[in-house]
Amino acid sequence: MYRAAEAKRTGAWSDVESDFMSAMEEFDRNVAAGRADQGDRQNGKGDFLNDLIALLLERGTGVKLVPRKGMSGFVFPSHNLDVTYPDTGIIRFTLEVKAAGTPRHPRSLAQEAIGRPGSADLPKRIKEAAFKTIDLKAAYGQMMSGRGLVASAPTGNLTSWLRSVPPKSYLFMSVRVVGPADFDATVALGEMATQVMDGVGLFCFGPASESQPTSYKVLGVPRHLGFGQVLYRACQDLVALRDQPITPIGAEALGPAAEAQTALSKVDPDPADERPD
């Protein structure tokens, strides 16, 4: 499906949506049949959607998006970011991608026949994305202050402040929902995320019937959350950023965070940190 999207040379979600749904059906049939292992279930959809959204943004803007590791936040000295712009200097754009909801599979026989509700896993994932956004935006003020420039601090309305400082931060979520209550909870969580992120895209789909748990139909979400609308907004932001000069980070702007990063790099990681969401 990714290769098909490459061949279409498109930046519009509407051009790939039906192919995406077919891929989700085929993937989940493998899950339900036990042909997908734990790594596939935990990483497969999210990694794939991450690459697909990045491809559409690159096609729609002509901007090259890259992963960057060890980017300093205000609290934590190291964040690994899957999709960012630019590839050097202070980050101006980043996005997080989440995929949630699975059909019942051989290792989850206690689950309802129709599968796990998509909204069940979203609060943790949204909180992680929200904190990362706040931490990176707060670090921008620290870096500006380190250069002797006026830095805005989070005062008054938090959402208004978050909108006013880099990096532009987007969250895209593809969620398999199992019923009306699950759908309503998923949309409500997406709305909550808009208070922190610069843009939140939500794509929901669900079983056509209980007897067909891996034959899906697309479920309409509020227009301002739709993938097509939010992808276009992200493209507009990237085009506006494309002509801005790259600002070097500079060691002087990192301060104590650089020392903490060096110290943390010498500590063996907790194996639990290697587990996917």
Backbone as CSV, one residue per row, in Angstrom:
resi,resn,N_x,N_y,N_z,CA_x,CA_y,CA_z,C_x,C_y,C_z
1,MET,0.828,-1.195,0.000,0.000,0.000,0.000,0.868,1.251,0.000
2,TYR,1.969,1.206,0.743,2.888,2.346,0.775,3.492,2.585,-0.610
3,ARG,3.877,1.512,-1.281,4.429,1.657,-2.626,3.392,2.231,-3.592
4,ALA,2.128,1.843,-3.404,1.057,2.386,-4.242,0.896,3.888,-3.996
5,ALA,1.021,4.299,-2.730,0.924,5.727,-2.403,2.098,6.494,-3.000
6,GLU,3.290,5.901,-2.967,4.444,6.536,-3.606,4.195,6.756,-5.091
7,ALA,3.636,5.743,-5.754,3.409,5.824,-7.197,2.381,6.891,-7.552
8,LYS,1.437,7.140,-6.652,0.406,8.150,-6.918,0.951,9.564,-6.814
9,ARG,2.071,9.724,-6.117,2.703,11.041,-5.963,1.680,12.078,-5.497
10,THR,0.981,11.756,-4.432,-0.069,12.620,-3.913,0.220,13.026,-2.479
11,GLY,-0.321,14.176,-2.107,-0.251,14.613,-0.723,-1.618,14.646,-0.069
12,ALA,-2.629,14.086,-0.727,-4.006,14.140,-0.238,-4.433,12.803,0.358
13,TRP,-4.996,12.845,1.554,-5.464,11.632,2.206,-6.568,10.958,1.391
14,SER,-7.431,11.720,0.755,-8.543,11.142,-0.004,-8.053,10.215,-1.112
15,ASP,-6.838,10.426,-1.603,-6.300,9.590,-2.683,-5.801,8.226,-2.204
16,VAL,-5.614,8.083,-0.895,-5.056,6.819,-0.381,-5.974,6.144,0.639
17,GLU,-7.071,6.780,0.993,-7.905,6.258,2.079,-8.413,4.847,1.813
18,SER,-8.936,4.600,0.631,-9.495,3.272,0.355,-8.405,2.203,0.380
19,ASP,-7.222,2.520,-0.141,-6.109,1.573,-0.091,-5.685,1.320,1.354
20,PHE,-5.698,2.368,2.162,-5.348,2.234,3.569,-6.325,1.295,4.272
21,MET,-7.621,1.458,3.995,-8.610,0.596,4.632,-8.411,-0.867,4.229
22,SER,-8.101,-1.093,2.963,-7.848,-2.472,2.516,-6.646,-3.068,3.236
23,ALA,-5.605,-2.253,3.441,-4.412,-2.718,4.147,-4.736,-3.041,5.600
24,MET,-5.579,-2.208,6.248,-5.963,-2.471,7.636,-6.758,-3.770,7.753
25,GLU,-7.642,-4.011,6.797,-8.408,-5.258,6.827,-7.493,-6.467,6.695
26,GLU,-6.583,-6.409,5.758,-5.681,-7.541,5.544,-4.770,-7.763,6.743
27,PHE,-4.262,-6.659,7.298,-3.392,-6.770,8.468,-4.147,-7.411,9.629
28,ASP,-5.370,-6.930,9.890,-6.113,-7.432,11.042,-6.596,-8.863,10.843
29,ARG,-6.765,-9.291,9.602,-7.077,-10.698,9.373,-5.892,-11.571,9.776
30,ASN,-4.700,-11.080,9.543,-3.509,-11.795,10.006,-3.445,-11.821,11.529
31,VAL,-3.842,-10.704,12.163,-3.872,-10.655,13.631,-4.872,-11.673,14.167
32,ALA,-6.099,-11.652,13.634,-7.154,-12.536,14.127,-6.803,-14.005,13.914
33,ALA,-6.072,-14.291,12.849,-5.698,-15.679,12.553,-4.449,-16.126,13.289
34,GLY,-3.801,-15.219,14.033,-2.597,-15.572,14.770,-1.333,-15.554,13.943
35,ARG,-1.421,-15.012,12.730,-0.226,-14.944,11.877,0.650,-13.741,12.205
36,ALA,0.136,-12.808,12.993,0.903,-11.632,13.416,1.393,-11.853,14.846
37,ASP,2.693,-11.624,15.074,3.220,-11.810,16.423,3.036,-10.537,17.251
38,GLN,3.546,-10.565,18.487,3.353,-9.431,19.383,3.988,-8.159,18.836
39,GLY,5.159,-8.288,18.238,5.807,-7.113,17.656,4.993,-6.520,16.525
40,ASP,4.409,-7.392,15.686,3.549,-6.909,14.605,2.359,-6.138,15.168
41,ARG,1.734,-6.698,16.197,0.529,-6.073,16.760,0.851,-4.736,17.405
42,GLN,1.982,-4.652,18.092,2.316,-3.435,18.825,2.910,-2.356,17.937
43,ASN,3.639,-2.763,16.897,4.356,-1.781,16.081,3.838,-1.636,14.658
44,GLY,3.228,-2.704,14.118,2.937,-2.730,12.691,2.143,-1.555,12.178
45,LYS,0.952,-1.337,12.743,0.095,-0.265,12.238,0.699,1.110,12.481
46,GLY,1.245,1.318,13.673,1.780,2.638,14.015,2.963,3.022,13.151
47,ASP,3.901,2.096,12.965,5.072,2.386,12.138,4.672,2.653,10.694
48,PHE,3.723,1.854,10.197,3.264,2.016,8.816,2.588,3.370,8.628
49,LEU,1.682,3.721,9.545,0.972,4.992,9.419,1.933,6.169,9.559
50,ASN,2.916,6.039,10.418,3.929,7.079,10.571,4.612,7.367,9.235
51,ASP,5.025,6.300,8.543,5.694,6.460,7.250,4.746,7.028,6.197
52,LEU,3.493,6.596,6.236,2.527,7.052,5.239,2.216,8.539,5.403
53,ILE,1.988,8.983,6.632,1.703,10.408,6.859,2.896,11.260,6.455
54,ALA,4.112,10.815,6.796,5.309,11.563,6.403,5.416,11.657,4.889
55,LEU,5.104,10.563,4.189,5.152,10.565,2.726,4.175,11.586,2.148
56,LEU,2.942,11.608,2.649,1.942,12.534,2.133,2.354,13.986,2.385
57,LEU,2.931,14.249,3.550,3.383,15.607,3.855,4.537,16.020,2.940
58,GLU,5.446,15.104,2.680,6.557,15.421,1.778,6.051,15.681,0.360
59,ARG,5.094,14.864,-0.099,4.540,15.059,-1.432,3.785,16.381,-1.525
60,GLY,3.135,16.762,-0.446,2.312,17.962,-0.476,3.071,19.261,-0.273
61,THR,4.360,19.153,0.101,5.109,20.373,0.428,6.468,20.473,-0.257
62,GLY,7.038,19.348,-0.703,8.399,19.370,-1.218,9.434,19.477,-0.126
63,VAL,9.013,19.319,1.131,9.908,19.403,2.289,10.350,18.002,2.681
64,LYS,11.622,17.848,3.036,12.149,16.560,3.486,11.989,16.446,4.996
65,LEU,11.297,15.407,5.437,11.085,15.160,6.861,12.007,14.045,7.329
66,VAL,12.547,14.175,8.523,13.552,13.224,9.002,13.302,12.879,10.468
67,PRO,13.771,11.710,10.921,13.787,11.421,12.357,14.988,12.108,13.003
68,ARG,14.839,12.515,14.246,15.965,13.083,14.989,15.947,12.525,16.408
69,LYS,17.123,12.195,16.891,17.242,11.603,18.217,17.969,12.553,19.165
70,GLY,17.697,12.352,20.458,18.407,13.100,21.485,18.104,14.585,21.500
71,MET,16.865,14.968,21.110,16.516,16.389,21.106,16.118,16.830,22.505
72,SER,16.675,17.951,22.930,16.521,18.395,24.310,15.169,19.046,24.557
73,GLY,14.535,18.642,25.659,13.340,19.299,26.150,13.699,20.164,27.347
74,PHE,12.701,20.802,27.936,12.933,21.644,29.114,13.161,20.779,30.352
75,VAL,12.402,19.682,30.472,12.515,18.785,31.622,13.435,17.612,31.305
76,PHE,13.152,16.934,30.200,13.956,15.780,29.814,14.958,16.175,28.734
77,PRO,16.210,15.775,28.900,17.251,16.215,27.965,17.290,15.454,26.657
78,SER,16.430,14.450,26.490,16.537,13.651,25.271,15.181,13.123,24.841
79,HIS,14.736,13.554,23.661,13.525,13.014,23.042,13.896,12.465,21.671
80,ASN,13.379,11.292,21.343,13.547,10.731,20.007,12.291,11.026,19.195
81,LEU,12.460,11.706,18.081,11.335,12.181,17.279,11.370,11.501,15.916
82,ASP,10.240,10.915,15.521,10.187,10.140,14.282,10.076,11.011,13.038
83,VAL,9.359,12.119,13.125,9.116,12.974,11.959,9.332,14.425,12.363
84,THR,10.352,15.064,11.795,10.660,16.449,12.157,11.105,17.247,10.935
85,TYR,11.108,18.555,11.107,11.701,19.488,10.143,12.244,20.667,10.952
86,PRO,13.408,21.204,10.594,14.360,20.743,9.576,15.252,19.625,10.126
87,ASP,16.245,19.231,9.321,17.098,18.121,9.740,18.258,18.571,10.617
88,THR,18.456,19.877,10.756,19.475,20.414,11.653,18.894,21.635,12.361
89,GLY,19.572,22.068,13.413,19.145,23.274,14.108,17.904,23.057,14.960
90,ILE,17.314,24.167,15.386,16.136,24.112,16.236,14.959,23.533,15.457
91,ILE,14.274,22.578,16.051,13.136,21.931,15.405,11.978,22.913,15.285
92,ARG,11.367,22.945,14.106,10.232,23.829,13.849,8.929,23.069,13.649
93,PHE,9.033,21.764,13.388,7.838,20.957,13.123,8.094,19.527,13.571
94,THR,7.108,18.945,14.223,7.215,17.538,14.597,5.818,16.942,14.651
95,LEU,5.739,15.636,14.460,4.440,14.980,14.590,4.593,13.627,15.251
96,GLU,3.525,13.231,15.933,3.416,11.916,16.546,2.295,11.162,15.846
97,VAL,2.441,9.862,15.714,1.428,9.023,15.085,1.090,7.865,16.022
98,LYS,-0.194,7.620,16.214,-0.644,6.527,17.069,-1.688,5.699,16.329
99,ALA,-1.653,4.394,16.537,-2.663,3.494,16.000,-3.171,2.622,17.139
100,ALA,-4.486,2.487,17.258,-5.057,1.777,18.401,-6.234,0.920,17.957
101,GLY,-6.510,-0.107,18.759,-7.628,-0.993,18.497,-7.227,-2.223,17.710
102,THR,-7.589,-3.407,18.209,-7.237,-4.656,17.526,-8.408,-5.630,17.590
103,PRO,-8.510,-6.515,16.606,-9.491,-7.590,16.712,-9.026,-8.630,17.726
104,ARG,-9.934,-9.492,18.116,-9.520,-10.571,19.022,-8.578,-11.512,18.277
105,HIS,-7.534,-11.952,18.973,-6.568,-12.857,18.368,-6.330,-14.029,19.315
106,PRO,-5.602,-15.063,18.903,-5.469,-16.274,19.711,-4.901,-16.059,21.105
107,ARG,-4.169,-14.966,21.319,-3.602,-14.714,22.648,-4.475,-13.787,23.479
108,SER,-5.674,-13.450,22.986,-6.569,-12.554,23.731,-7.978,-13.130,23.766
109,LEU,-8.091,-14.407,24.074,-9.390,-15.080,24.026,-10.361,-14.545,25.072
110,ALA,-9.857,-13.883,26.118,-10.751,-13.302,27.118,-11.410,-12.027,26.606
111,GLN,-10.902,-11.501,25.509,-11.436,-10.279,24.929,-12.797,-10.551,24.304
112,GLU,-13.612,-9.485,24.210,-14.886,-9.606,23.511,-14.631,-10.065,22.079
113,ALA,-15.616,-10.757,21.501,-15.438,-11.321,20.165,-15.114,-10.254,19.127
114,ILE,-15.647,-9.050,19.310,-15.441,-8.002,18.310,-14.082,-7.326,18.446
115,GLY,-13.393,-7.538,19.577,-12.042,-6.992,19.732,-11.920,-5.952,20.815
116,ARG,-10.714,-5.400,20.941,-10.393,-4.428,21.980,-10.830,-3.031,21.566
117,PRO,-11.524,-2.304,22.447,-11.921,-0.929,22.116,-10.702,-0.051,21.816
118,GLY,-10.779,0.734,20.763,-9.661,1.601,20.418,-9.395,2.665,21.456
119,SER,-10.456,3.166,22.091,-10.283,4.252,23.061,-9.565,3.799,24.323
120,ALA,-9.489,2.478,24.549,-8.884,1.977,25.785,-7.423,2.363,25.917
121,ASP,-6.715,2.437,24.806,-5.274,2.708,24.849,-4.927,4.177,24.580
122,LEU,-5.917,4.994,24.247,-5.607,6.360,23.818,-5.181,7.310,24.935
123,PRO,-5.784,7.270,26.134,-5.378,8.259,27.149,-3.875,8.278,27.414
124,LYS,-3.274,7.098,27.578,-1.830,7.037,27.834,-1.051,7.624,26.659
125,ARG,-1.439,7.259,25.450,-0.691,7.702,24.277,-0.837,9.204,24.054
126,ILE,-2.020,9.727,24.290,-2.224,11.171,24.128,-1.447,11.942,25.196
127,LYS,-1.444,11.436,26.419,-0.684,12.097,27.483,0.809,12.135,27.149
128,GLU,1.326,11.039,26.607,2.743,11.006,26.231,3.048,12.048,25.160
129,ALA,2.186,12.112,24.140,2.398,13.088,23.068,2.255,14.515,23.588
130,ALA,1.287,14.737,24.478,1.059,16.070,25.014,2.248,16.542,25.848
131,PHE,2.765,15.649,26.697,3.911,16.067,27.518,5.121,16.362,26.654
132,LYS,5.358,15.528,25.648,6.503,15.761,24.775,6.380,17.130,24.103
133,THR,5.182,17.461,23.654,4.954,18.762,23.015,5.255,19.908,23.967
134,ILE,4.714,19.839,25.174,4.940,20.901,26.158,6.422,21.021,26.486
135,ASP,7.093,19.882,26.647,8.510,19.890,27.005,9.358,20.516,25.899
136,LEU,9.064,20.185,24.642,9.832,20.739,23.521,9.559,22.230,23.340
137,LYS,8.322,22.647,23.510,7.994,24.067,23.355,8.594,24.895,24.494
138,ALA,8.596,24.342,25.707,9.231,25.046,26.822,10.727,25.172,26.598
139,ALA,11.341,24.169,25.986,12.782,24.220,25.716,13.124,25.303,24.716
140,TYR,12.198,25.620,23.819,12.457,26.681,22.843,12.699,28.009,23.564
141,GLY,11.873,28.314,24.557,12.081,29.532,25.326,13.416,29.535,26.032
142,GLN,13.814,28.369,26.562,15.108,28.255,27.235,16.247,28.524,26.257
143,MET,16.125,28.011,25.044,17.176,28.213,24.053,17.265,29.673,23.626
144,MET,16.122,30.329,23.483,16.133,31.745,23.121,16.745,32.580,24.245
145,SER,16.401,32.239,25.469,16.968,32.961,26.610,18.478,32.780,26.668
146,GLY,18.954,31.572,26.318,20.385,31.311,26.308,21.124,32.127,25.271
147,ARG,20.396,32.659,24.297,21.005,33.512,23.272,20.835,34.994,23.594
148,GLY,20.300,35.289,24.777,20.092,36.682,25.143,18.866,37.293,24.498
149,LEU,17.947,36.450,23.996,16.731,36.932,23.343,15.544,36.791,24.287
150,VAL,14.538,37.572,24.054,13.344,37.505,24.886,12.647,36.171,24.641
151,ALA,12.339,35.465,25.713,11.690,34.155,25.602,10.341,34.212,26.290
152,SER,9.310,33.726,25.605,7.986,33.700,26.211,7.897,32.534,27.182
153,ALA,7.220,32.771,28.298,7.035,31.725,29.299,5.560,31.334,29.327
154,PRO,5.262,30.093,29.736,3.872,29.655,29.779,3.082,30.358,30.874
155,THR,2.398,31.412,30.512,1.577,32.161,31.457,0.162,32.263,30.913
156,GLY,-0.793,32.530,31.801,-2.169,32.706,31.370,-2.736,31.436,30.778
157,ASN,-3.331,31.561,29.604,-3.962,30.431,28.940,-2.912,29.525,28.316
158,LEU,-2.822,28.281,28.789,-1.772,27.371,28.321,-1.907,27.074,26.833
159,THR,-3.123,26.864,26.369,-3.322,26.538,24.953,-2.858,27.677,24.069
160,SER,-3.177,28.920,24.445,-2.746,30.068,23.646,-1.230,30.161,23.606
161,TRP,-0.579,29.913,24.734,0.888,29.959,24.751,1.475,28.864,23.858
162,LEU,0.918,27.652,23.942,1.432,26.554,23.126,1.312,26.859,21.634
163,ARG,0.272,27.550,21.247,0.106,27.914,19.837,1.144,28.943,19.371
164,SER,1.742,29.654,20.320,2.588,30.797,19.962,4.069,30.466,19.828
165,VAL,4.486,29.246,20.214,5.912,28.933,20.207,6.188,27.667,19.396
166,PRO,7.390,27.585,18.779,7.777,26.366,18.062,8.066,25.233,19.046
167,PRO,8.092,24.015,18.555,7.797,23.612,17.186,6.306,23.411,16.957
168,LYS,5.859,23.536,15.705,4.510,23.123,15.363,4.414,21.632,15.654
169,SER,3.377,21.236,16.357,3.311,19.857,16.835,1.958,19.245,16.467
170,TYR,2.022,18.156,15.705,0.802,17.501,15.230,0.717,16.070,15.756
171,LEU,-0.523,15.617,15.922,-0.792,14.245,16.350,-1.814,13.633,15.391
172,PHE,-1.474,12.476,14.805,-2.395,11.749,13.938,-2.688,10.392,14.571
173,MET,-3.978,10.054,14.661,-4.387,8.803,15.301,-5.347,8.045,14.398
174,SER,-5.025,6.789,14.124,-5.916,5.885,13.412,-6.449,4.885,14.433
175,VAL,-7.777,4.802,14.553,-8.362,4.026,15.647,-9.455,3.090,15.128
176,ARG,-9.301,1.818,15.446,-10.357,0.834,15.197,-11.291,0.850,16.387
177,VAL,-12.542,1.229,16.182,-13.514,1.307,17.276,-14.522,0.178,17.137
178,VAL,-15.140,-0.208,18.257,-15.997,-1.402,18.264,-17.470,-1.091,18.487
179,GLY,-17.828,0.178,18.589,-19.226,0.509,18.793,-19.407,1.987,19.042
180,PRO,-20.659,2.455,19.162,-20.934,3.887,19.346,-20.261,4.489,20.577
181,ALA,-20.272,3.786,21.706,-19.652,4.332,22.918,-18.145,4.474,22.743
182,ASP,-17.535,3.496,22.118,-16.098,3.547,21.854,-15.776,4.700,20.898
183,PHE,-16.599,4.878,19.879,-16.406,5.978,18.933,-16.522,7.328,19.642
184,ASP,-17.552,7.505,20.460,-17.744,8.781,21.163,-16.567,9.077,22.093
185,ALA,-16.082,8.046,22.795,-14.939,8.242,23.688,-13.697,8.612,22.907
186,THR,-13.505,8.009,21.740,-12.338,8.301,20.906,-12.371,9.744,20.414
187,VAL,-13.532,10.197,19.937,-13.656,11.580,19.467,-13.426,12.559,20.622
188,ALA,-13.976,12.253,21.799,-13.782,13.133,22.959,-12.306,13.251,23.321
189,LEU,-11.577,12.146,23.250,-10.144,12.182,23.543,-9.386,12.988,22.487
190,GLY,-9.801,12.855,21.222,-9.187,13.667,20.170,-9.405,15.154,20.418
191,GLU,-10.606,15.514,20.857,-10.900,16.918,21.162,-10.029,17.414,22.318
192,MET,-9.830,16.578,23.317,-8.962,16.954,24.437,-7.548,17.248,23.948
193,ALA,-7.058,16.425,23.043,-5.690,16.590,22.560,-5.496,17.904,21.825
194,THR,-6.561,18.459,21.238,-6.428,19.721,20.511,-6.076,20.889,21.432
195,GLN,-6.253,20.723,22.727,-5.906,21.796,23.664,-4.392,21.923,23.850
196,VAL,-3.656,20.891,23.426,-2.203,20.891,23.593,-1.477,20.922,22.251
197,MET,-1.964,20.149,21.297,-1.288,20.037,20.002,-1.722,21.166,19.071
198,ASP,-0.865,21.488,18.101,-1.241,22.476,17.090,-2.270,21.915,16.120
199,GLY,-2.290,20.612,15.952,-3.276,19.976,15.106,-3.430,18.516,15.479
200,VAL,-4.654,18.021,15.459,-4.931,16.620,15.779,-5.780,16.035,14.657
201,GLY,-5.251,15.007,13.999,-5.993,14.293,12.965,-6.480,12.959,13.501
202,LEU,-7.737,12.649,13.237,-8.332,11.413,13.745,-9.015,10.674,12.599
203,PHE,-8.691,9.389,12.446,-9.333,8.528,11.455,-9.904,7.328,12.188
204,CYS,-11.214,7.137,12.083,-11.874,6.038,12.777,-12.503,5.072,11.775
205,PHE,-12.392,3.797,12.093,-13.058,2.762,11.304,-13.486,1.663,12.251
206,GLY,-14.445,0.864,11.814,-14.925,-0.199,12.675,-15.523,-1.335,11.881
207,PRO,-15.755,-2.471,12.550,-16.321,-3.634,11.877,-17.681,-3.324,11.257
208,ALA,-17.898,-3.869,10.062,-19.186,-3.683,9.410,-20.302,-4.360,10.199
209,SER,-19.954,-5.453,10.900,-20.915,-6.152,11.753,-20.143,-7.025,12.726
210,GLU,-20.821,-7.512,13.762,-20.152,-8.382,14.730,-19.699,-9.682,14.081
211,SER,-20.394,-10.102,13.037,-20.021,-11.339,12.363,-18.881,-11.144,11.373
212,GLN,-18.504,-9.872,11.113,-17.397,-9.554,10.207,-16.433,-8.591,10.908
213,PRO,-15.706,-9.074,11.912,-14.885,-8.182,12.738,-13.682,-7.583,12.023
214,THR,-13.333,-8.093,10.841,-12.196,-7.515,10.108,-12.606,-7.027,8.718
215,SER,-13.889,-6.797,8.521,-14.381,-6.099,7.325,-14.861,-4.734,7.793
216,TYR,-14.199,-3.681,7.323,-14.358,-2.386,7.964,-15.134,-1.368,7.136
217,LYS,-15.706,-0.430,7.870,-16.319,0.753,7.272,-15.705,1.977,7.934
218,VAL,-15.579,3.050,7.165,-15.042,4.300,7.687,-16.131,5.017,8.483
219,LEU,-15.765,5.564,9.626,-16.701,6.291,10.483,-16.343,7.769,10.456
220,GLY,-17.292,8.584,10.101,-17.035,10.015,9.975,-16.770,10.684,11.313
221,VAL,-15.716,11.478,11.379,-15.375,12.239,12.583,-15.653,13.716,12.310
222,PRO,-15.704,14.566,13.335,-15.870,16.005,13.095,-14.859,16.522,12.079
223,ARG,-15.301,17.401,11.193,-14.485,17.802,10.058,-13.127,18.363,10.471
224,HIS,-13.084,19.119,11.558,-11.817,19.732,11.957,-10.809,18.714,12.471
225,LEU,-11.268,17.467,12.725,-10.360,16.399,13.136,-10.004,15.462,11.989
226,GLY,-10.682,15.572,10.865,-10.467,14.645,9.767,-9.055,14.696,9.226
227,PHE,-8.545,13.543,8.819,-7.175,13.459,8.312,-6.938,14.430,7.155
228,GLY,-7.880,14.494,6.224,-7.679,15.361,5.070,-7.506,16.813,5.463
229,GLN,-8.363,17.288,6.368,-8.315,18.681,6.816,-7.023,18.979,7.558
230,VAL,-6.639,18.083,8.464,-5.472,18.338,9.313,-4.175,18.172,8.519
231,LEU,-4.144,17.235,7.587,-2.963,17.111,6.725,-2.742,18.385,5.913
232,TYR,-3.817,18.967,5.425,-3.686,20.201,4.656,-3.141,21.327,5.534
233,ARG,-3.618,21.430,6.768,-3.103,22.443,7.693,-1.622,22.226,7.976
234,ALA,-1.241,20.965,8.160,0.172,20.663,8.405,1.013,21.039,7.191
235,CYS,0.485,20.785,5.995,1.203,21.167,4.775,1.395,22.679,4.718
236,GLN,0.372,23.430,5.065,0.480,24.886,5.062,1.558,25.353,6.036
237,ASP,1.602,24.742,7.209,2.623,25.120,8.192,4.018,24.804,7.667
238,LEU,4.186,23.646,7.038,5.501,23.264,6.532,5.950,24.175,5.392
239,VAL,5.038,24.548,4.515,5.396,25.456,3.425,5.834,26.807,3.985
240,ALA,5.142,27.280,5.025,5.524,28.552,5.647,6.891,28.457,6.305
241,LEU,7.210,27.285,6.865,8.499,27.102,7.533,9.643,26.897,6.548
242,ARG,9.313,26.440,5.346,10.330,26.061,4.367,11.280,27.208,4.038
243,ASP,10.777,28.411,4.026,11.597,29.566,3.640,12.247,30.270,4.825
244,GLN,12.008,29.764,6.037,12.624,30.383,7.209,14.054,29.875,7.375
245,PRO,14.972,30.730,7.825,16.359,30.288,8.029,16.453,29.280,9.158
246,ILE,17.394,28.368,9.038,17.628,27.379,10.093,18.396,28.041,11.225
247,THR,17.928,27.833,12.440,18.578,28.412,13.617,19.411,27.339,14.308
248,PRO,20.743,27.479,14.341,21.563,26.468,15.033,21.167,26.370,16.502
249,ILE,21.253,25.169,17.041,20.920,24.995,18.458,22.013,25.596,19.316
250,GLY,23.256,25.178,19.118,24.369,25.750,19.873,24.439,25.200,21.277
251,ALA,25.624,24.803,21.688,25.799,24.239,23.022,25.422,25.237,24.101
252,GLU,25.645,26.544,23.823,25.352,27.538,24.857,23.871,27.640,25.157
253,ALA,23.047,27.155,24.217,21.609,27.249,24.422,21.059,26.068,25.212
254,LEU,21.872,25.013,25.388,21.373,23.820,26.037,21.582,23.835,27.542
255,GLY,22.655,24.433,27.989,22.906,24.564,29.421,22.942,23.233,30.131
256,PRO,22.298,23.132,31.317,22.345,21.916,32.123,21.811,20.686,31.401
257,ALA,20.914,20.891,30.424,20.350,19.732,29.718,21.430,18.941,29.003
258,ALA,22.436,19.633,28.475,23.512,18.938,27.770,24.288,18.043,28.734
259,GLU,24.524,18.535,29.960,25.230,17.734,30.948,24.397,16.515,31.347
260,ALA,23.094,16.731,31.510,22.220,15.616,31.871,22.179,14.577,30.763
261,GLN,22.175,15.046,29.520,22.181,14.120,28.380,23.429,13.244,28.407
262,THR,24.572,13.847,28.685,25.818,13.087,28.745,25.761,12.054,29.856
263,ALA,25.210,12.442,31.006,25.116,11.519,32.128,24.177,10.363,31.810
264,LEU,23.021,10.681,31.191,22.056,9.634,30.882,22.584,8.664,29.841
265,SER,23.418,9.147,28.930,23.940,8.282,27.870,24.851,7.195,28.427
266,LYS,25.325,7.370,29.655,26.211,6.387,30.269,25.452,5.351,31.083
267,VAL,24.137,5.521,31.197,23.318,4.617,31.990,22.673,3.597,31.069
268,ASP,22.738,2.323,31.442,22.082,1.282,30.641,20.585,1.515,30.657
269,PRO,19.927,1.446,29.494,18.487,1.673,29.471,17.728,0.564,30.167
270,ASP,16.580,0.924,30.745,15.685,-0.054,31.322,15.052,-0.844,30.183
271,PRO,15.100,-2.193,30.236,14.502,-2.974,29.153,13.053,-2.597,28.893
272,ALA,12.347,-2.127,29.943,10.952,-1.727,29.761,10.818,-0.553,28.817
273,ASP,11.874,0.273,28.739,11.821,1.442,27.859,11.832,1.043,26.402
274,GLU,12.264,-0.189,26.108,12.344,-0.640,24.727,11.009,-1.167,24.227
275,ARG,10.035,-1.336,25.157,8.745,-1.848,24.714,7.977,-0.757,23.996
276,PRO,7.281,-1.086,22.919,6.466,-0.085,22.223,5.249,0.274,23.041
277,ASP,4.544,1.347,22.620,3.327,1.769,23.306,2.309,0.649,23.309
